[in-house]
Amino acid sequence: MKETPTQTRVRFAGSWALRHLAASAAVACLAAIVVFGWWYGTPWRQLLGVGSIFGLIVAVDVVAGPLLTAVLASPRKSRRERWIDLTLIASIQVGALAYGMWSVYAARPVILAFEVDRFVVITANEVQLEQLPEALPQFQALSLAGPQFVSLRKARSSDEFLQSIEQSIQGTTQAMRPGWWLPFSDAIPAILKRAEPVQTLMDRRPADRAKLEKAVGQSGYSLASLRYLPLTSSKADDWVALISEVGTIVGYAQVNAFD
C-alpha cells in the first residue's frame, strides 16, 4: 500500500527527530559528567540540590530540540531549508544549555569553612568576589572540583568585629568573605574541641542509625574514633561531617544534628 503524504511526512520527521534525540542525549551525558563528576561530587550535589535543577535543564533541552525537529522536518523542504531549520534549533538548544550550565557553574561549591561550631558550604555566587585579592594566594582562584577547606580568622579590631556582625545580619557571613579565610589546619584544635562522638548522635537519632553506620563504614574508621559536626549550606542544614581523631573530615551523612 502506497504511503499517504501525511504518513511519509510523519516517518521522515520521526527519523530526523530520533537522530536529533540521540545527539541531544549524548551532549546531555557529557554535561552531566562535567557537573557531577567535576563541579558537584558527593555530597555536594545532594546538599545543594543541584540534581533536580540540572535534571530539569537537561530534560527541557533534550526534549525541546527533537520536538521542534519533528514539527519542522519535512521531505518537501530542500536540503538547504532543512539545515537552516536544524541550525536554528541547535542554536536555541545550545543557548538554553549554556545558560543552564552557567547557572549551575555559578552555584558550585567552592568553600567549606569551619564556623564556630559547624561546617558551612559556600557557593561561588555567595563569595564576595571583589574581596578575592584580600585572600591568601592559595584561595584567590575559586575551585572547579569541589570546595576548598578553610578556617576563619578572628576580627582584628572591635570595629571590624561590629562590622562583621552587621554584614552577617544582612546575609554576608564571614565564610563568604575571602579576606577571612585561613588554612584549614588552623581550625583543627577548635574542631576537635567542638566535635562530639558519632555514637552520641546515634543515640539521639535512632531513626538515622542506618545512615550513620553506612557513613562510618564508608569512612574506613571505627565508630569509636569518629566525631561529628553539623554541615550546612544556604540550601540545607540536615547534614553532618564525620571527623577523625586528627581533625580531618572523612565522611558525610544526611542527618540533622540540631535539636
C-alpha positions as MATLAB code, in Angstrom:
seq = 'MKETPTQTRVRFAGSWALRHLAASAAVACLAAIVVFGWWYGTPWRQLLGVGSIFGLIVAVDVVAGPLLTAVLASPRKSRRERWIDLTLIASIQVGALAYGMWSVYAARPVILAFEVDRFVVITANEVQLEQLPEALPQFQALSLAGPQFVSLRKARSSDEFLQSIEQSIQGTTQAMRPGWWLPFSDAIPAILKRAEPVQTLMDRRPADRAKLEKAVGQSGYSLASLRYLPLTSSKADDWVALISEVGTIVGYAQVNAFD';
ca = [
       0.000    0.000    0.000;
       1.352    3.354   -1.016;
       2.051    5.779    1.810;
      -0.043    8.904    2.043;
       1.758   12.265    2.113;
       0.953   12.514    5.820;
       2.475    9.087    6.554;
       5.582    9.995    4.575;
       5.863   13.285    6.472;
       5.477   11.561    9.853;
       8.035    8.856    9.050;
      10.527   11.413    7.739;
      10.096   13.765   10.710;
      10.288   10.877   13.177;
      13.578    9.693   11.692;
      15.146   13.137   11.961;
      13.749   13.660   15.464;
      15.203   10.352   16.690;
      18.639   11.232   15.348;
      18.384   14.640   16.968;
      17.317   12.996   20.231;
      20.361   10.718   20.183;
      22.694   13.677   19.610;
      20.992   15.722   22.343;
      21.225   12.828   24.800;
      24.953   12.455   24.093;
      25.540   16.150   24.788;
      23.461   15.876   27.972;
      25.603   12.951   29.152;
      28.769   14.976   28.625;
      27.238   17.883   30.550;
      26.305   15.521   33.394;
      29.886   14.239   33.575;
      31.154   17.804   33.982;
      28.525   18.769   36.553;
      28.507   15.656   38.732;
      31.999   14.387   38.124;
      33.797   17.715   38.415;
      31.832   20.574   39.954;
      29.483   18.650   42.257;
      30.860   15.488   43.770;
      29.268   13.667   46.678;
      27.758   15.016   48.920;
      27.606   18.463   47.333;
      25.066   17.512   44.663;
      22.651   16.357   47.396;
      23.485   19.114   49.868;
      22.921   21.875   47.308;
      20.028   20.214   45.491;
      21.610   20.573   42.057;
      20.342   17.218   40.785;
      16.748   18.311   40.291;
      17.764   21.664   38.806;
      20.180   20.111   36.331;
      17.674   17.371   35.512;
      15.053   19.957   34.612;
      17.506   21.912   32.448;
      18.588   18.801   30.570;
      15.060   17.417   30.213;
      13.772   20.621   28.668;
      16.799   20.898   26.380;
      16.770   17.264   25.248;
      13.022   17.174   24.667;
      12.597   20.612   23.083;
      15.163   20.128   20.308;
      13.874   16.835   18.889;
      10.286   18.029   19.314;
      10.984   21.139   17.220;
      12.739   18.952   14.660;
       9.689   16.685   14.468;
       7.464   19.715   13.876;
       9.659   21.381   11.235;
      11.192   18.450    9.356;
       9.516   17.744    6.022;
      10.557   15.784    2.910;
       9.167   18.621    0.804;
      11.843   21.005    2.045;
      15.139   21.374    0.245;
      18.373   20.237    1.885;
      19.282   23.870    2.480;
      15.967   24.570    4.224;
      16.394   21.512    6.448;
      19.866   22.574    7.535;
      18.661   26.089    8.244;
      15.935   24.619   10.469;
      18.420   22.375   12.271;
      20.888   25.215   12.749;
      18.228   27.436   14.296;
      17.001   24.632   16.581;
      20.550   23.736   17.611;
      21.276   27.392   18.348;
      18.262   27.557   20.653;
      19.367   24.344   22.381;
      22.953   25.450   22.797;
      21.856   28.805   24.196;
      19.484   27.201   26.694;
      22.038   24.591   27.755;
      24.791   27.193   28.057;
      22.584   29.353   30.275;
      21.689   26.347   32.416;
      25.294   25.203   32.707;
      26.404   28.704   33.634;
      23.751   28.853   36.365;
      24.927   25.514   37.779;
      28.577   26.570   37.447;
      27.940   29.854   39.272;
      26.321   27.978   42.166;
      29.037   25.303   42.522;
      30.537   24.716   45.984;
      33.906   26.445   46.367;
      34.499   26.800   50.120;
      33.860   24.627   53.166;
      34.549   26.721   56.234;
      34.665   25.853   59.905;
      32.457   28.468   61.541;
      32.323   28.381   65.352;
      30.507   25.071   65.825;
      29.740   23.797   62.327;
      30.971   23.476   58.765;
      29.419   25.785   56.170;
      29.457   25.221   52.410;
      29.760   28.416   50.367;
      28.938   28.540   46.663;
      30.709   30.627   44.039;
      27.846   33.102   43.742;
      27.877   33.655   47.519;
      31.544   34.634   47.659;
      32.287   38.354   47.801;
      34.342   38.312   44.617;
      35.566   41.890   44.976;
      37.397   40.747   48.121;
      39.271   37.867   46.445;
      42.507   39.913   46.196;
      42.457   40.076   50.012;
      42.562   36.267   50.292;
      45.713   34.250   50.826;
      47.344   33.293   47.491;
      46.095   29.679   47.638;
      42.484   30.855   47.918;
      42.418   33.588   45.258;
      41.237   31.205   42.497;
      37.875   29.577   43.187;
      37.882   25.808   42.922;
      36.402   23.913   39.965;
      36.475   20.495   41.629;
      34.698   20.700   44.955;
      35.194   23.108   47.841;
      38.475   24.157   49.391;
      38.541   23.643   53.156;
      39.279   26.758   55.209;
      39.159   28.130   58.719;
      38.173   31.683   59.559;
      40.287   34.302   61.283;
      39.113   36.413   64.187;
      38.266   40.093   63.878;
      41.361   42.293   64.077;
      39.609   45.079   65.961;
      36.385   45.884   67.766;
      35.272   47.989   64.785;
      35.845   45.099   62.391;
      34.005   42.785   64.765;
      30.949   45.077   64.812;
      31.066   45.489   61.026;
      31.259   41.725   60.665;
      28.168   41.235   62.810;
      26.276   43.835   60.787;
      27.236   42.181   57.496;
      26.265   38.758   58.819;
      22.849   40.089   59.814;
      22.486   41.356   56.251;
      23.282   37.872   54.923;
      27.009   38.102   54.179;
      28.690   35.784   56.657;
      32.408   35.627   57.430;
      32.719   32.454   55.365;
      31.657   34.420   52.268;
      34.482   36.955   52.687;
      37.814   35.845   51.175;
      39.799   38.134   53.438;
      38.753   35.999   56.424;
      39.884   32.632   55.005;
      42.816   30.844   56.651;
      44.298   27.363   56.151;
      42.022   24.605   57.413;
      44.759   23.267   59.680;
      44.434   26.398   61.846;
      40.946   25.302   62.897;
      41.748   21.707   63.878;
      42.141   22.371   67.638;
      38.767   24.175   67.716;
      37.158   21.473   65.575;
      38.264   18.731   67.942;
      37.072   20.767   70.905;
      33.606   21.325   69.428;
      33.034   17.926   67.800;
      31.068   15.228   69.622;
      31.248   11.422   69.307;
      29.191    9.947   66.471;
      27.843    7.426   68.941;
      26.179   10.317   70.792;
      24.362   11.333   67.613;
      23.277    7.745   67.014;
      21.767    7.646   70.484;
      19.945   10.936   69.884;
      18.755    9.974   66.388;
      17.959    6.247   66.450;
      15.943    6.599   63.230;
      19.132    7.708   61.452;
      21.356    4.964   62.835;
      21.478    3.112   59.499;
      22.636    6.257   57.643;
      25.350    6.898   60.209;
      26.515    3.289   60.236;
      26.770    3.357   56.449;
      28.775    6.604   56.513;
      31.054    5.222   59.229;
      31.639    2.064   57.221;
      32.477    4.052   54.086;
      34.920    6.235   56.017;
      37.160    3.300   56.901;
      37.370    4.419   60.535;
      35.925    2.791   63.626;
      32.823    4.250   65.215;
      34.658    4.842   68.487;
      37.259    7.030   66.767;
      34.839    9.314   64.930;
      33.256   12.591   65.934;
      30.852   14.851   64.073;
      29.843   18.446   63.464;
      26.809   19.843   61.623;
      27.286   20.580   57.926;
      25.121   23.347   56.484;
      24.610   25.402   53.346;
      22.134   28.001   52.168;
      20.026   25.102   50.860;
      20.153   22.600   53.730;
      21.064   22.195   57.379;
      20.395   18.494   57.849;
      23.856   17.029   57.196;
      26.835   16.139   59.372;
      30.543   15.763   58.648;
      32.410   12.859   60.229;
      35.734   13.841   61.774;
      38.743   11.671   62.524;
      40.861   11.779   65.679;
      43.252   14.219   63.977;
      40.519   16.648   62.893;
      40.171   15.731   59.227;
      36.800   15.258   57.529;
      36.440   11.624   56.481;
      32.758   11.269   55.624;
      29.288   12.764   55.453;
      25.746   11.716   56.332;
      22.365   13.321   55.802;
      21.367   13.535   59.443;
      20.033   16.580   61.272;
      22.363   17.294   64.223;
      20.377   20.240   65.567;
      17.976   19.747   68.451;
];
